[in-house]
Each structure stands twice: as structure tokens, then as C-alpha cells.
Amino acid sequence: MKILLLSRYGPLGASSRVRFLQYLPYFRSQGVEVTVKPLLSDIYLRALYDGGSRWYEVIKGYVGRILALLAARQFDVVIIEKELFPFMPAIAERFLRLIGVPYVVDYDDALFHRYDCHSNTWIRRLLGGKIDSVMRHSSTVIAGNDYLAERARSAGASKVEIIPTVVDAERYQPKKKSSAEASIVGWIGTPQTSRYLSPLLPVFESIQKQMSVRFIAVGAREQDFSDTAVETRPWSEETEVESIQQFDIGLMPLQDSLWERGKCGYKLIQYMACGVPVVASPVGVNCEIVEPEKNGLLADSVEEWDRALRSLLSVDCSVRDNMGANGRKRVEEWYSLQAQAPRLLSLIRAAFRQSP
């Protein structure tokens, strides 16, 4: 079987990396040939994070995608990450349907709200139903959680399956820490998502005055947290596991909005795979991933975050270790590459078999 993967990003893009690129070695080991054509390059993402100009990379990406579509009939199945052309009608997806090329589309966030909740009236009118159309014309919609799956069902998708965002359980491993070290409360993400930490800064400062603890944000910009209790660290794919292994507690604060309800809890899964207990906002899939008192805690208000962090920092290390072990087991059983790779390949093969 020959697959054309039309991902949103290259390896630097977290969504593309974890939703598809990490599966490629398994696919190829099963005799599946995969050709990857990202829409936006790593150069684009670096410019995005640094605030630089990105127009040339966008134009180049759109031209490359048109060329890839013209060659789509050479493949048995096309996998689309989210959509083919952002902020354009779903004409290209309908083109694939017209020429008889089955496509599987994947969502790990509530992309449809980028259009149907947009501040611009014309975008809402012209593109508010775009993602519903993409879902409806697909052979299969793969959703990262039930919130996204329910949207696909209501859009009229012929087949909808949930595959969570996962980590490679062989790469992500727990690591024993020295009890003599100061406790580390950690977060990992991008400069764009570090804003979720802002409401908790007074909590961090208050706790740090009373306890031996460090607050570290991996992937955040230093200038965004200057003169706060948060230490920033650079992110890289090579060092992300090592960074998380240093954490005693992992954080995933969110605000409760339509967009956040579509998130897939990837941070929590990373932390838990490394045997780290978690504290998270009770938003969307977080409520499924976190089992309170078993692998972590849920905290809604600032006051609840303060109590949750103080509670986990005050308990004996063995309690946190036990919670971390429970989280690790949950990842191995459901949120791991090893558990989900055969399921994903089976869905793609089924899309090929069911095509005209």
C-alpha cells in the first residue's frame, strides 16, 4: 500500500510529529510505503516562534501542496492532517473525492472553531462549515478525543474513530531522582501556549517563599517570564524526555473554552510516561486522562491550584512515586505508540479496501 501523508508541519511541529511522523517506522516495518509532504516547513515554525516573516514559506507551501495533489492518484490512500489549505474552502478535499482517491483526515484540536467562532463575520459565513465538509467527504475521520469525534459525527462523517495522542513508551521512561534535590514543578510546551501559566504566577511565587521548589517551563521564552518564579529552558526533540524526567510534578493549566476542550492532553501523557504525577485543569480530555488521587490531581480555580501543588509537594516522595507509576501504566495500556500503531494502520488499510 502506498500512502501520501499531507501533514501540516515537518518534524518541528508537535502535532504532525506526534500524530503521524512517529508512526512512520512502524508503517514501513509493515511494508507500507509513505510519502510525506508537509504544508509548512520547519523554517516557517522557527519564524513563527521568533516573530519573523513567514509569507515566503506559506506561498512555497501552498504551491507544493498543489503539486502533491496533482500526483495524488499515484497513491492508494491520502492522509490529511486537519485540512489541505487553511482559510480556503474545501475545494481540494472535494477534488480528491471526485477523482476517486480516498482520504483519511485527522484532528487533534478543535480546528473547526477557528472558522465558526472567528471574529470576522465573512470568515464565519464563508468557512464556518468548511471542516464539517472535509469530515463529511472523508473515508474516515480520526479524532484525538470524543469532543472532536462528536463534531465529526454531527457533520455526517461516514466513519469516525478515536485514537488518542500518544508517546513512544520505549523512548519515554521514568528516571529515579535524588531526594536531596529541590522539588521541580515543570511544564513543557511552546511560546504560544505558555500563556496558560500566567494566572498561576502568584501561586508559584507564594509557594516558593515557603518551600524548596523550582518552577521550570521548557519551551517558553525567557522574556515572557522575567522577574517571576519561573525558570525557562529551551526545548528540543533530543532533550525533551530528559527535561521531563527531572520533574517531580507536571503541569497542564488551561482556560475552559471551546478551543481548549478540543485539546488532547499531550503534556499529561508525556509527564505520565516518565512516571511524573500531574496537576491539570478539568477541561476536555484532561478529565479522562487524570484519575484524581491515583495519577494526579485536577484543579480549576487559582485557589485549587495552590492547594493541589502544596499537597503534592508536602507528601512523602513514595506517594508521588506511586502516582507516577499509575500514570505510567495508563500510558502503556492506551496512550502509547505501541498500543495505537496497529489500530491506526488498520483504519488506514480499511479506508483503502472500502474505496471504490
Summary of the structure (lengths in Angstrom):
residues: 356
radius of gyration: 20.9
end to end distance: 15.4
largest distance: 66.3
contacts: 1215
relative contact order: 0.12
helix: 48%
strand: 16%
